[in-house]
């Protein structure tokens, strides 16, 4: 389990370079304390060798001025390891040899030294097999309580149905702290105008104050609020009546907006009372709470005694516009009533099932310590976030027998939690990982044919501090995938760079980013319409297959494939532009299903994890060598598209005659926008990053300007000139042949200036003839909006005579298509 360890050996004649380096290195970082004159040649003056120092050390963070940063990692040596150390210390001729260059030697099972070096340490491994996990790093403005919050997983035995309005729901009258009593309020929350500077484990320095009110005695029934824990979000609580509280959520750090996610704790509950909670500063005009969604509640006593976890609770639920606002944007409020199950209980409320950064670390630690899963799952550090938290990358695939077999594998890229408040993405990701890491035959088959690159938490900083949408840069990361600011947006910059390198190695079959949706029920995908006629409608096959595999959760009719300009910075569009045909955003509702057997019920964590399993099943169907399922889905998609075309023209009040190829209409013209998505327009860069971006762009332009082409010899210039002239002549002849007047362009292969001018004049003289004839091209089948300009109308029953491979397409999905007026009519086979 442990590598070979050696004790100090007295060597007066030959210094050990490795020992000398390690001692200086460890002493510099505070891991090893010895006298200043200690060297590898005289270990007796210190406290032992570097390896013993590493065993005895109690690591601390580099900032020695702050005692809060220190942590202790206990070291325990087994009896076998101790016997190995004693065997070495008793004397080994091999170790005492003056020719020995290194002491990094292995021992066999009998404690004997073997004359070979141990394997090098994995520089990218990050999860220890024992000891504490890396504690989350917080911005130094954030106060953090020392308690560890943990919740059990639980599946409700009965479906949790949507709330049905009774008519007793009334809009709340906001009182505010002028007439109420503030019982909880965070201090100095960083908002718009400030920006992230530094972080530390434990957040703000100093003593953590108790922000809750002080109870006056056992009869005091005031609730004690708290949210200064991982993923918590509650800024203020005002008591406006005995059992009524108005709550204010904290906006995303370093912004003045984005309030949706809430997660807080209450204590000192009373069983027989009806409490009312009202969140007063929500910003979205529409919400699933208007469609029957209920908040989540967790009782600590129920978890401890009955093993009951999160459950949907609440009555008199109403979401409406608030009578208050900040003068710049209107506020909306959510109100509900509840009765607690126990006296003196500790309860939690949340917008959705929490999944924290620590939860992810514990899960990855279990994977790292599983010897079977470690054979095909490699855990690495993709990068570190702004606050210094690790962004994890998993590479999952079975070992290949040959290099050719490894190179033939296609890749699948999955990511989640770019929006920290959308924890449903993490539960889908957990279900996917549970399946793909299992010993199921289907999982083994997937690992045999694919290389999976998984980033389970893209925005750990936002998850830790309880943001709804942004990172510590104060911006929505899913609008900045095109960024050049690596230091300001490291998580998505390194993700994009990783995918770019992956594309150079192998084909990426699918990219999917898991999200949550607050205004629509069910689960659905957003994709990108493909304009390459060879792959027409192929991007819709995977979503349709998924809807067949999960008919009670996934809605194909809610999917959308239109690429809007405001979404150019999103992950799915950027990856699609990079050449990934099947590039998706998976949207999972915070509410529940309106389909099949789960109609009008809330989703549980088990429902979301099961969808992760079904993503794997759909991948197998999508890549089945028997293309029957694939072709069947394509036929269904064509029928659905034909129905949409008829519907579109009926809405426009026009009659459409489908002549032959009805698929000539651009898909973007018959599809609505994704304005119903949980989207935020990009706010641009923060003020403190604008100058950095300008300087980088300036340097990039100067670099391109200064970059010169290599000098050519006179002979090379003449050859290039002749080649260009020949290509122009070839193209002119080709155009003339297709236009029907090739005989007028017959001329010898000469490259003189006179012949060039002659050919140019001929083309100019023949241009009117092109206008007199119908332009060659594809057949347009849409007669409803046919242009009246005959010069722009494609000729009927005419096919292009040029070879397709004459103008090869560099990348899939980038083919140049003939664009016609009106509906941008294309022709597909």
C-alpha positions, 0 to 999 in steps of 0.5 A, a space after each residue: 500500500 505504501 511505497 518503500 521507506 528508508 531511515 536515515 543512514 550515515 554517509 560521511 563520504 558521498 552526499 545524496 543529491 536527492 536527499 539534499 534537494 528534498 530537505 531544502 524543498 520541504 524546509 522551504 515550504 514548512 514541511 520539515 524543520 531541521 538545523 540550517 546546516 543540515 545536508 544530505 551528507 550529515 543527516 545526524 545533525 537534523 531530525 532524520 531524512 527527507 522521507 522521515 520528515 515527510 512521514 512526520 510532517 503536519 502540513 500547513 498552508 503556505 500562509 503561516 501568518 494565519 493559524 486558521 489555515 492549518 490542518 493536520 493529516 494523521 499518518 499511520 504506518 502498518 506493522 509491515 511498513 515499520 518492519 521494512 524501515 527497521 530492515 533498512 536501518 539495520 544495514 543494507 550493503 546496497 543502500 550503503 554503496 557509494 555508487 548509489 544514485 537514488 534511494 527510491 527502491 522497492 521492497 518485496 513481501 519479505 521486507 528485502 530490498 529489490 534493486 529497481 526503482 518504484 513507479 513515479 508518483 502520479 503528479 495529477 492525482 488529487 484525492 488521498 486514499 486516507 485522511 481528510 478531503 481538501 476543504 472548500 475555499 471561500 472568498 475572504 468576505 464570506 463567513 462560514 460556520 464550522 458545522 458539517 451539513 450532511 443529508 441522507 438520500 431517500 426515495 419517497 414511497 408514494 408519488 409527490 403530486 403537484 400542489 393543487 390551488 384551493 382558492 385560499 392563496 392570497 398575495 402577501 402584504 410585504 411589511 419589511 423591517 420597518 414594522 418587523 424585527 430582523 432576526 437574521 442578516 448577513 454582514 457585508 455581502 459583496 455586490 455589483 461594483 466589487 470583485 473577487 480578490 482572494 480566498 481561503 479555507 474557512 472564508 472570512 478571518 476572525 471569530 464567527 458571530 452568531 447572527 441569529 437572535 438570542 432566545 429569551 427562554 424555553 418559551 421563546 418561539 422565535 425561529 433561528 435561521 442559518 445559511 452560512 454553510 456550503 451552498 446555503 443562500 439566505 441574506 435576511 429574515 424579518 419576523 413580521 408576526 408570531 409565526 410569519 417571516 419575510 425572507 430575502 435571498 442573497 444575490 450572486 456574489 459580485 452582482 446585484 441580480 440572480 435570485 432563485 436558489 435558496 437553501 437555509 436552516 431553521 431551528 427551535 420549531 413548534 409542532 402545532 403552529 402554522 408558519 408562513 414564509 415569504 421570499 420577497 426578492 425573486 426576479 423571474 416573472 414566471 416560475 414553476 411554483 405557478 404550475 404546482 411545484 412545492 418547496 423541499 423540506 428536510 427534518 433532522 429528527 425524521 432523518 435520524 429516527 425514521 430515515 426520512 430525507 427531503 420531501 415536498 411540503 407546503 400549502 397555500 403556495 403562491 408566486 406573484 409580483 411583489 409590491 416592492 422593488 429596488 427601482 430598477 427591476 420589479 420583484 416577485 415573491 413566493 409564499 407558502 405555509 407549513 407545519 413542522 413535524 416535531 418540536 425543537 427540530 432542526 429543519 432545512 428548506 431548499 429550492 431543489 435537492 442540494 448537491 454540494 462540492 463536498 458531496 462530489 468529492 466524497 463520491 469521487 473518493 469512493 471511485 478512486 478507492 475502488 480498485 476495479 473502477 480505478 482500472 478504467 476511470 482516471 481522475 485528474 485535475 482539469 484546472 483550479 477555479 478562481 478561488 483555488 478549488 479543483 475542477 475535476 476531470 474523469 476519463 472513463 474507458 476500458 484499456 485497449 489491446 492495441 494502439 489502433 483499437 485505442 485510436 479508433 474509439 470515439 469520444 463523448 463529453 459530458 459536463 454539469 453545474 456550470 450554473 451552480 443553482 441547478 443541482 438537478 444536473 448533478 443528480 443526472 450526472 451521478 446517475 450516469 456515473 453510477 451506470 458507466 462505472 458499474 459492471 453491467 454488460 452494457 456499461 462494459 460495452 460502452 467503455 469498449 467503444 467510447 472514451 468518456 470525458 466528464 467534468 462533473 462540476 464546472 463551477 465549484 466556486 458558485 456551488 460552494 457560495 450558493 450562487 444561482 447562476 454566476 461564478 466569482 467573476 460575477 458573470 454567467 459562465 455559459 455565455 463566455 465559452 469563447 473567452 480569451 481570458 484564461 485567468 478570469 474564466 479558467 473552468 470553461 477556458 480549460 474545458 474548451 481547450 480540452 475538447 479542442 485537443 480531443 478533437 485533434 485526436 479523435 471524433 467527438 460523437 456527442 457533447 452534452 451539458 446538464 442544466 436545470 429549468 425553472 419555467 417548464 416541466 419535464 426534461 428536454 434538449 436544446 441542440 443545433 440545426 445542421 445545414 449539411 445535407 448529408 447529415 440532415 436531421 441527424 442532430 434530432 435522432 438522439 433526442 428522439 431516441 431518448 424520448 422513447 427510452 424515457 417516455 414518462 420524463 423526456 419530452 421531445 416536443 419541448 426540444 429546440 434546435 434553433 441557434 440564436 445570436 444571443 446563444 453564441 457564447 454557450 457551450 453547445 453552440 461553441 462546441 457545435 462550431 468546433 465541429 461536434 454535430 451532436 452538441 446539446 444542452 440538457 434541461 431538467 425541470 425543477 418541478 416534475 413530469 406531465 407525461 405518462 405514468 409520472 404525470 403531475 408528480 415531482 421528480 425525485 433524485 432517483 428519477 434524475 439518476 435513472 435518466 442518467 442510466 437512460 442516456 447510456 441506453 440511448 447511446 447504445 441505440 444511437 451507435 448500434 451497427 444495425 441502423 434500423 432504429 436510426 433510420 426509423 427515427 429519421 423517417 419519424 422526424 421527416 413526418 414530424 417536420 412535414 407536420 410542422 411545415 403545414 402548421 407554420 404555413 397555416 399560421 401565416 395564412 398561406 397555402 403550401 404545395 409540397 412539390 417533391 422535396 418538401 425538405 427544402 425549407 430551412 429548419 430555422 425558419 419553422 422553429 421558434 426561438 428558445 426564449 423559454 429557456 432559463 437564459 440570461 443575456 451576456 452582461 459583457 465583461 466586468 469593468 476590471 476585466 475590460 482593459 485586460 481583454 482589450 490588451 489581449 485582443 490588441 496583442 493578437 491583432 499585432 501578432 497577426 499583422 507582424 506575421 509574415 509569409 515566408 519569402 519565395 524565390 522567383 521561380 516559386 513566384 512564377 509557378 504560383 502565378 501560373 497555377 493561379 491563372 490555370 485555376 481561374 481559367 479552369 473555373 471560368 470554363 466550368 461556369 461557361 459549360 454549365 451556362 451553355 456558352 462554353 464555345 465562346 471561351 475557347 482559348 489556348 493555355 497561355 498565361 500572357 496578360 493579353 489572354 487574361 484580359 481577353 478572357 475577362 472581357 468575354 466574361 463581362 460581355 456574356 454576363 447579360 446572357 446569364 441574366 437572360 437565362 435561369 440560374 443553374 441550381 437546385 429545385 425549389 419545392 416551396 411554392 408558397 413564397 416563390 420569388 417573382 424575380 426570374 433571375 434569382 429563381 432556380 432552374 427546374 429539373 436541373 442538377 449540378 454537373 460539377 463533381 462534389 469532391 472538387 470543393 472538399 468540405 474541411 469540417 463536418 457541418 460547414 458545407 456551403 449551400 445555395 441560399 435562396 430568398 424568402 425561406 432560405 430554401 435548401 435542397 436535401 437528398 
